[in-house]
């Protein structure tokens, strides 16, 4: 066994990257900021988790460099374990604080369960890396063991028996999803992205099972049930077809017809009855009545359909340009890909201001459509499979190195998660005043405005690069400036936003997340909104 006293030095097999250290520094600033705002035993657990994740991240990086990881991960980035490990725990902590302030004990305990589940799946990822590292890293194992012991001890004395079982169930689901999806989808995720995405799906699946077994009439919000059933249903549908098409060619007409028939069977025979059991009414009738309940919703839906048509026309136009050019390998430039960010911003801002429940449901439906179309493209389902492969190949970047194209789904998730994750019962007594009033806009600010402006100005005007990255100082500064202007415009147009002089915290949050965008190699469309949401909610 080896002995180490610090993270690996250059030349020890896992070189210290300046960009990785800078990313870690930004993450620790966020963790310590939340710790200072919350300051309880759970926040101490988050600090301990971050420390051990910082050390274990270098083991994951070395495994990726040596090709010794259990599964095939995305190679154009570092492991991303540290920034991913703390997201769910910090989200649970700020959720607990807000619901405690609102006097809602149920969601206060729910926030603690979210934090505990996030810590459990993060510790599992750390143990996995340490278990397959050879020679065994003695000191890192000691640090990880001490942090894990402290977390387990505190959670053991803080959670009820039912909550402990709930956390262990989510962890078990996470382990099985890791084995299944990382095998079926090589090179689609980094270890950190897998932790974040699969950890979230595991928690949602466990919540759906729990609520299905304990459903009580008039208990629970139909919007939450709708999101849970749609997301879990689409994931299970993907696993089913991935397993099925191992034994048959998915590109034939017979397989395509079978795909569409089975989709109808699963939708009408499983998903809709499941949703009916939860909301105790006809799901299709409920959805129709919800969408067309007011005149404002009709106008919003028509406006969103117009924007969707514009997005389709952009795709067709760019592909027509590629067909007419000499090089068939032409890729859309960065500015062209950011057109979709502007369209998404134009979609979400009216929805947040005028009708957030409608935006909640519309984003859920759009996510289901995106995932379904990706299944059609991936499995080459006729008649649209090959067409989608040709159209979307123009917009690929280095992050789409696996068999799936996920960047557009990540963009939708990044914009929608701040809408989905805020517990609405905890926002009805003014607990989202000050900077927290901007929480629904976290995706718009971080991805729709910040990331877009940073990318455009950085690629066209940037000259001074941040050390160890391709990102530029000019891009980051213009990103911060654009987000500040956006906050001012939100204050003008959304009368429900009252910042209560919390401008310094808002500026610090925006600047911190912009620095994270400059240094992270993870999927920024997913990571940045979550960090901004956590900081604003704190």
C-alpha positions in Angstrom: 0.0 0.0 0.0 1.1 3.5 -0.7 1.4 6.5 1.6 0.4 10.0 0.6 0.2 13.2 2.5 -1.4 15.4 -0.1 -3.2 15.3 -3.4 -1.0 13.9 -6.1 1.8 16.1 -7.4 2.7 16.6 -11.0 4.4 13.4 -12.2 2.6 11.1 -9.7 0.1 9.8 -12.4 -2.6 12.3 -11.7 -1.2 15.8 -12.5 -2.4 18.8 -10.5 -4.3 20.9 -13.0 -4.7 24.6 -12.4 -8.2 24.6 -13.8 -9.2 21.7 -11.6 -7.8 23.5 -8.5 -9.6 26.7 -9.5 -12.8 24.8 -10.0 -12.4 23.2 -6.6 -11.7 26.6 -5.0 -15.0 28.0 -6.4 -16.9 25.0 -5.2 -15.5 25.4 -1.7 -16.5 29.0 -1.7 -20.1 27.9 -2.4 -20.0 25.2 0.2 -18.5 27.5 2.9 -21.0 30.2 2.0 -23.9 27.8 2.5 -22.3 26.5 5.7 -22.0 30.1 7.1 -25.7 30.7 6.2 -27.0 27.5 7.6 -24.5 26.6 10.3 -25.8 23.4 11.7 -24.7 19.7 11.9 -25.9 19.0 8.4 -23.8 21.9 6.9 -20.8 20.4 8.7 -21.5 17.2 7.0 -21.5 19.0 3.6 -18.1 20.5 4.4 -16.7 17.0 5.3 -18.2 15.6 2.1 -16.6 18.3 0.0 -13.2 17.7 1.6 -13.2 13.9 0.9 -14.6 14.5 -2.6 -11.7 16.8 -3.3 -9.2 14.1 -2.5 -11.1 11.3 -4.2 -11.6 13.3 -7.4 -7.9 12.9 -8.2 -8.2 9.2 -8.0 -11.1 9.3 -10.5 -9.0 11.5 -12.7 -6.1 9.1 -12.7 -8.5 6.1 -13.4 -9.8 8.0 -16.4 -6.4 8.8 -17.7 -5.2 5.2 -17.3 -8.4 3.7 -18.7 -8.9 1.7 -15.5 -12.4 2.9 -14.7 -15.1 0.3 -14.5 -17.2 1.9 -17.2 -16.5 4.1 -20.3 -16.8 7.7 -19.3 -16.6 10.9 -21.3 -12.9 11.6 -21.9 -13.0 15.3 -22.8 -13.4 16.4 -19.2 -12.1 15.6 -15.7 -14.1 13.4 -13.4 -16.1 16.3 -11.9 -16.7 14.4 -8.6 -16.3 17.4 -6.3 -18.8 19.9 -8.0 -21.3 17.1 -8.5 -21.0 15.6 -5.0 -22.2 18.7 -3.1 -25.2 19.7 -5.3 -27.9 17.5 -3.8 -26.7 17.9 -0.2 -26.5 21.7 -0.5 -29.9 21.8 -2.3 -31.4 19.8 0.6 -29.9 22.1 3.2 -31.2 25.3 1.6 -34.6 23.7 1.0 -34.7 22.7 4.7 -33.9 26.2 5.8 -36.6 27.8 3.6 -39.3 25.4 4.7 -38.3 25.8 8.3 -38.7 29.5 7.9 -42.1 29.0 6.3 -43.2 26.7 9.1 -43.6 23.6 7.0 -42.2 20.7 8.9 -43.0 18.1 6.2 -40.9 19.7 3.6 -38.3 20.6 6.2 -37.8 16.9 6.8 -38.0 16.3 3.1 -35.0 18.7 2.6 -33.0 16.7 5.2 -33.8 13.4 3.3 -32.6 15.1 0.0 -29.4 16.1 1.7 -28.8 12.7 3.2 -29.5 10.9 -0.1 -27.1 13.2 -1.9 -24.4 12.4 0.6 -25.1 8.7 0.4 -24.7 8.5 -3.4 -21.6 10.8 -3.3 -19.9 8.5 -0.7 -20.8 5.5 -2.8 -19.0 7.1 -5.9 -16.0 7.8 -3.7 -15.9 4.3 -2.4 -16.1 2.9 -5.9 -13.1 5.0 -7.0 -11.0 4.0 -4.0 -12.0 0.4 -4.4 -10.6 0.0 -7.9 -7.5 2.2 -7.5 -4.3 0.3 -7.4 -2.1 0.6 -5.3 -4.6 1.4 -2.6 -4.3 5.1 -1.6 -4.0 4.9 2.2 -4.3 8.5 3.2 -7.2 9.2 0.9 -9.0 6.1 2.2 -8.5 7.4 5.8 -9.8 10.9 4.9 -12.8 9.4 3.1 -13.5 7.0 5.9 -13.4 9.7 8.5 -15.7 12.0 6.6 -18.1 9.1 5.8 -18.1 8.0 9.5 -19.0 11.6 10.7 -21.7 11.8 8.1 -23.2 8.4 8.9 -23.1 9.1 12.6 -24.8 12.4 12.4 -27.5 11.1 10.0 -28.1 8.0 12.1 -29.0 10.3 15.0 -31.0 12.8 12.9 -33.1 10.6 10.7 -36.1 8.5 11.7 -36.1 4.8 10.8 -38.4 5.5 7.9 -36.1 8.2 6.5 -33.1 5.9 6.8 -34.9 3.2 4.8 -35.9 5.9 2.3 -32.2 6.9 1.8 -31.0 3.3 1.6 -33.7 2.6 -1.0 -32.6 5.5 -3.2 -29.0 4.4 -2.8 -29.8 0.9 -3.9 -31.7 2.2 -7.0 -28.7 4.4 -7.7 -26.3 1.4 -7.7 -28.5 -0.6 -10.1 -29.0 2.4 -12.4 -25.3 3.0 -12.5 -24.6 -0.6 -13.6 -27.4 -0.6 -16.2 -27.2 2.9 -17.8 -23.4 3.3 -17.7 -23.1 0.0 -19.5 -25.8 0.8 -22.0 -24.5 4.4 -22.6 -20.7 4.5 -22.8 -19.0 7.8 -23.0 -22.2 9.8 -22.3 -21.2 11.0 -18.8 -18.3 11.9 -16.6 -18.4 10.3 -13.1 -19.6 13.6 -11.7 -22.4 13.9 -14.3 -23.4 10.3 -13.8 -23.6 11.0 -10.0 -25.7 14.1 -10.6 -28.1 12.7 -13.2 -28.5 9.2 -11.9 -28.7 10.4 -8.3 -31.6 12.6 -9.2 -33.4 9.9 -11.2 -32.9 7.5 -8.3 -34.4 9.9 -5.8 -37.4 10.6 -8.1 -38.0 6.9 -8.7 -37.9 6.2 -5.0 -40.3 9.1 -4.3 -42.7 7.9 -6.9 -42.7 4.4 -5.5 -43.2 5.7 -2.0 -46.1 8.0 -3.0 -47.7 5.3 -5.1 -47.8 2.9 -2.1 -49.1 5.6 0.3 -51.3 7.6 -1.9 -54.2 9.4 -0.1 -57.0 11.2 -1.9 -56.5 15.0 -2.1 -52.9 14.6 -0.8 -50.1 15.9 -3.0 -49.9 18.3 -5.9 -50.9 16.9 -9.3 -48.0 18.9 -10.9 -45.4 17.1 -8.8 -47.0 13.7 -9.6 -47.1 14.6 -13.3 -43.4 15.4 -13.3 -42.4 12.2 -11.4 -44.5 9.9 -13.6 -43.3 11.4 -16.8 -39.6 11.4 -16.0 -39.5 7.9 -14.4 -41.8 6.6 -17.3 -39.4 7.9 -20.0 -36.3 6.4 -18.2 -37.9 3.0 -17.8 -39.1 3.1 -21.4 -35.5 3.8 -22.5 -34.1 0.9 -20.4 -36.8 -1.4 -21.8 -36.1 -0.6 -25.5 -32.3 -0.6 -25.0 -32.6 -4.2 -23.6 -35.0 -5.3 -26.3 -33.0 -4.0 -29.2 -29.9 -5.9 -28.1 -31.7 -8.9 -29.6 -33.2 -7.4 -32.7 -32.3 -4.8 -35.3 -34.0 -1.5 -34.4 -33.6 0.0 -37.9 -36.2 -2.2 -39.8 -39.8 -1.2 -40.4 -41.0 -4.2 -38.3 -39.0 -3.0 -35.3 -40.1 0.6 -35.8 -43.8 -0.4 -35.9 -43.2 -2.5 -32.8 -41.5 0.5 -31.1 -44.5 2.8 -31.8 -47.0 0.1 -30.7 -45.1 -0.6 -27.5 -44.8 3.1 -26.8 -48.6 3.4 -27.0 -49.0 0.3 -24.8 -46.6 1.6 -22.1 -48.1 5.1 -22.2 -51.7 4.1 -22.2 -51.4 0.9 -20.2 -48.8 1.9 -17.6 -48.0 5.6 -17.4 -51.6 7.0 -17.6 -53.1 4.4 -15.1 -50.1 5.2 -12.7 -50.8 8.9 -13.0 -54.6 8.3 -12.5 -53.9 6.4 -9.3 -51.9 9.4 -8.0 -54.1 12.3 -8.9 -57.4 10.4 -8.7 -58.8 11.8 -12.0 -58.5 11.2 -15.7 -55.0 12.4 -16.6 -55.8 13.4 -20.2 -58.9 15.3 -19.1 -57.0 17.0 -16.3 -54.1 18.0 -18.6 -56.6 19.4 -21.2 -58.5 21.4 -18.6 -55.2 22.7 -17.1 -53.7 23.8 -20.3 -56.7 25.7 -21.5 -58.0 27.0 -18.2 -57.5 30.7 -18.9 -57.1 33.0 -21.9 -53.6 33.8 -20.8 -52.6 30.2 -21.0 -54.0 29.9 -24.6 -51.9 32.9 -25.6 -48.8 31.6 -24.0 -49.2 28.2 -25.6 -49.7 29.8 -29.0 -46.6 32.0 -28.4 -44.5 28.9 -27.4 -45.7 27.0 -30.5 -44.4 29.9 -32.6 -41.0 29.8 -30.9 -40.8 26.0 -31.3 -41.5 26.5 -35.1 -38.7 29.1 -35.2 -36.3 26.7 -33.6 -37.2 24.0 -36.1 -36.7 26.5 -39.0 -33.2 27.4 -37.6 -32.3 23.6 -37.7 -33.6 23.2 -41.2 -31.9 26.4 -42.4 -28.5 25.5 -41.0 -28.7 22.0 -42.5 -29.6 23.5 -45.9 -26.5 25.7 -45.6 -24.4 22.6 -44.8 -25.9 20.8 -47.8 -25.0 23.7 -50.1 -21.4 24.0 -48.8 -18.5 22.1 -50.1 -17.6 20.5 -46.8 -20.2 17.9 -45.6 -18.5 17.9 -42.2 -19.4 21.5 -41.5 -20.4 22.1 -37.9 -22.6 24.9 -36.7 -20.5 27.7 -35.1 -20.9 28.6 -31.4 -23.0 31.7 -32.1 -25.5 29.6 -34.1 -25.9 27.1 -31.3 -26.6 29.9 -28.9 -29.6 30.9 -31.0 -31.4 28.2 -29.1 -30.4 29.7 -25.8 -32.1 33.0 -26.9 -35.2 31.1 -28.0 -35.3 29.3 -24.6 -35.0 32.6 -22.7 -37.8 34.1 -24.8 -39.8 31.0 -23.8 -39.2 31.0 -20.1 -39.4 34.6 -19.1 -43.1 35.1 -20.0 -43.9 31.8 -18.4 -42.2 32.7 -15.1 -43.9 36.2 -15.0 -47.4 35.2 -16.2 -48.0 31.6 -15.3 -45.4 29.4 -13.5 -47.7 26.3 -13.1 -48.3 26.3 -16.9 -44.5 26.6 -17.5 -44.0 23.7 -15.0 -46.3 21.4 -17.0 -45.1 22.6 -20.4 -41.5 22.0 -19.5 -42.3 18.5 -18.4 -44.2 17.7 -21.6 -41.3 19.2 -23.6 -38.8 17.0 -21.7 -40.8 13.9 -22.6 -40.9 14.9 -26.2 -37.1 15.6 -26.3 -36.4 12.2 -24.7 -38.8 10.4 -27.0 -37.2 12.0 -30.1 -33.8 11.1 -28.8 -34.9 7.5 -28.6 -36.2 7.6 -32.2 -32.8 9.1 -33.3 -30.7 6.7 -31.3 -32.6 3.5 -32.3 -33.0 4.7 -35.9 -36.7 4.3 -35.7 -38.5 4.8 -39.0 -39.6 7.2 -40.5 -37.8 10.0 -38.5 -34.7 8.2 -37.1 -32.2 8.8 -39.9 -33.6 12.3 -40.6 -33.0 13.3 -37.0 -29.5 11.8 -37.0 -28.7 13.9 -40.0 -30.3 17.1 -38.8 -28.9 17.1 -35.2 -25.3 16.0 -36.2 -24.7 19.6 -37.3 -25.0 20.8 -33.7 -22.8 18.3 -32.0 -19.8 19.4 -29.8 -17.1 17.6 -27.9 -19.5 16.9 -25.0 -21.6 14.7 -27.3 -19.0 11.9 -27.5 -21.3 9.0 -26.6 -24.2 7.4 -28.5 -26.7 9.9 -27.1 -27.1 13.6 -27.9 -27.8 15.2 -24.5 -26.8 18.9 -24.7 -30.3 20.1 -25.7 -31.9 18.0 -23.0 -29.4 19.4 -20.5 -30.3 22.9 -21.7 -34.0 22.2 -21.0 -33.2 20.7 -17.6 -31.0 23.7 -16.6 -33.8 26.1 -17.4 -36.5 24.0 -15.8 -34.9 22.7 -12.6 -35.3 26.0 -10.7 -39.0 25.9 -11.6 -39.4 22.3 -10.6 -37.2 22.1 -7.4 -38.6 25.0 -5.4 -41.1 23.5 -2.9 -44.2 25.6 -3.6 -45.8 25.1 -0.1 -42.7 26.8 1.3 -43.1 29.9 -0.9 -46.6 31.0 0.1 -45.6 33.0 3.2 -43.1 35.3 1.7 -40.1 33.1 2.4 -38.8 33.8 -1.1 -38.1 37.5 -0.5 -34.8 39.2 -1.3 -32.4 37.3 -3.5 -34.6 34.2 -3.2 -37.2 36.0 -5.4 -34.8 35.4 -8.3 -34.7 31.6 -7.7 -37.1 30.8 -10.6 -34.9 32.9 -12.9 -31.7 30.9 -11.9 -31.7 29.0 -15.2 -32.4 32.0 -17.3 -29.6 34.0 -15.6 -26.9 31.3 -15.5 -27.5 29.5 -18.8 -29.8 31.6 -20.9 -28.0 34.9 -20.4 -24.6 34.2 -18.6 -23.4 31.2 -20.5 -24.6 32.5 -23.8 -23.0 36.0 -23.5 -19.8 34.5 -22.2 -19.6 32.1 -25.1 -20.3 34.7 -27.8 -18.1 37.5 -26.5 -15.4 35.1 -25.3 -15.1 33.5 -28.7 -15.3 36.7 -30.8 -13.6 39.3 -28.6 -11.7 37.4 -25.9 -7.9 37.7 -25.7 -7.0 37.1 -22.0 -7.5 33.5 -21.1 -8.1 32.1 -17.7 -5.1 30.0 -16.7 -5.5 26.4 -17.8 -8.7 26.9 -19.8 -10.0 28.1 -23.2 -12.4 30.5 -21.5 -11.5 34.2 -21.5 -11.6 37.0 -18.9 -13.6 39.2 -21.3 -16.3 36.5 -21.7 -16.6 36.1 -17.9 -16.9 39.8 -17.3 -19.4 40.4 -20.0 -21.4 37.4 -18.6 -21.5 39.0 -15.1 -22.5 42.4 -16.6 -25.2 40.9 -18.7 -26.7 39.0 -15.8 -26.8 42.2 -13.7 -28.6 44.0 -16.5 -31.0 41.0 -16.7 -31.7 41.3 -12.9 -32.5 45.0 -13.4 -34.9 44.2 -16.2 -36.6 41.5 -14.1 -37.1 44.1 -11.4 -38.9 46.3 -13.9 -41.1 43.7 -15.6 -41.9 41.3 -12.7 -43.7 43.1 -9.9 -43.5 40.1 -7.7 -39.7 40.4 -7.3 -38.5 42.5 -4.3 -34.8 42.1 -3.6 -34.9 43.9 -0.3 -31.4 45.4 -0.7 -29.7 42.0 -1.1 -27.7 43.2 -4.0 -24.3 42.3 -2.6 -25.3 38.6 -2.2 -26.8 38.6 -5.7 -23.7 40.0 -7.2 -21.5 37.6 -5.3 -23.7 34.6 -6.4 -23.6 35.6 -10.1 -19.8 36.2 -10.0 -19.1 32.9 -8.3 -21.2 30.9 -10.8 -19.6 32.8 -13.7 -16.2 31.8 -12.4 -17.4 28.2 -12.2 -18.5 28.4 -15.8 -15.0 29.6 -16.7 -13.2 26.6 -15.1 -15.6 23.6 -15.1 -15.4 21.0 -17.8 -18.7 19.5 -16.8 -22.0 20.1 -18.5 -22.5 23.8 -17.7 -26.1 23.8 -18.9 -26.9 21.5 -15.9 -24.4 22.5 -13.3 -24.5 26.3 -13.4 -28.3 26.8 -12.7 -28.2 24.4 -9.8 -25.3 26.3 -8.1 -27.0 29.7 -8.7 -30.3 28.3 -7.4 -28.5 27.1 -4.2 -26.8 30.4 -3.6 -29.9 32.5 -4.3 -32.1 30.3 -2.1 -29.6 30.5 0.8 
